[in-house]
Amino acid sequence: MFFSTNIPNVKGKKIGVIAGLAPETSCDFYLEVVEYYRKNSDHYPSIILRQVSCFFKDIMLLAENKTGEGVKEEILVALKDLQDIGCELVCIPCNTVHKWLNIYQSHFPNLKFISIIEASIKKVLETNLKSVLILASKCTIMTELYQRQLEQHNINYVLVNETDCEFMTDAIKALNSGVDTHEFEDSFGEVLDRYLGMVDGTLLACTDLYRLCTDKVREGRGLFINSNDCLVEAVCEASLSYD
């Protein structure tokens, strides 16, 4: 499924978005890109959203770091579609599937991929954080997508314990399932409190978690970096820098 705002004869590269991981997050990502353009240009973005057609069970298993090959294969099909349409920039508002970024790039060397991992690390550096709490799915943690990058920049990080990691993964699965997640909010705040004071800030290394991190949850709990926001900024800057 495609959703597109495609305006001819305007500046900016055509943005391709792998959407659907989760759908609500993809919709918010699109709206944030539009808002960025409203504030920083005189036109709307040329953007194509390609909804991946994954089985729900594959997405759940991926979050648990059990498998996910079905998700990877569907992303490769979606990338081919975006390339055929003429997208020049491609992004995926999902941290976990960046474990296959090298595979995407090897299959589609002519596409410019905007990495959510790199965009988030850049924001951590810009805010001069010396240490961060990483909140993510079990798969993102196990594949060390963020740990390796943070170590390269001499930034300390704290990982939640196994019980809290299971909670984060369950919350992410619930957010992907479209069920009511209000019951997770209080527990989410309790998790944050266990690590408050150990770090300078919290990195939401899952694009869905900001939906649990409400203003009420954030209050009094320091600085938060939302990877989804970081990707929006990086994608828009890359698109608008094109002459």
Phi, psi and omega in degrees: 000137180244147167227131189219139161240106188235105183252117181288155172064033172240158179289153175114139177287150177286127185264129173252133183237125171279111189249164173108005183237067004261165183303317181298320179294321179297320179296316178296322178300313179301313182295325179291324176297315178301316181295321177299316179296321179300324183275336191236005178209183181249019181206167175277159181285152168269106191220137179239123175258123178251108179287124177282144184255064183268154169289141179305319183298326180294321179293320179295316180295324179297316180301327181274000180064034180263321178200218179131010181300326178297323178293315180301314182295322178293324177296319178298320177296316181295321178297321177299317178299315181294322177295317181295329179286338178109017177293143180252326175250141178227140177217161179227109179285063177201124182288315189303317185286356174288354175294343177255016185303319180298325178292316177303313184294324179290328178283329185227071185294342182272352176270140175266115180268131174260112185277128177292331179294309181297321180296321180289319178297320177301318180293322176301316180294319181295330181271002176060034176285137178262343180205146181221151169267126180265118175249121186198176174288163178302320182297315180297320179293314185294328180274359174056038181299322182265325185302315182297318180293318180296320179297322179298332181257013178057038176254126179285152179219155176237134175256144177291160179288174187299320180296315180291327176295320176297320178298314180300317180295318178296321179295317179296319178297321178294318178298323178287338183273349178079017180270168178293124184247013181300329181296339181278341190297312181297318179294326178298317177296323178295322176298313180301320183296331181293338184244359180299132181096346179270342186222168178274339183192173181241129178259115176278090186270030170219130186290347180271337190294337180298338180288340172268335185274068183288171177303322179297317180291322183290330188304122176076011184243024171082199186273136177241137173246118182264117183300329179297316178297321180298319180292319178305310182298315182294318180295314182294318178298318180294322180289315184283346178280355183277128179256000000 
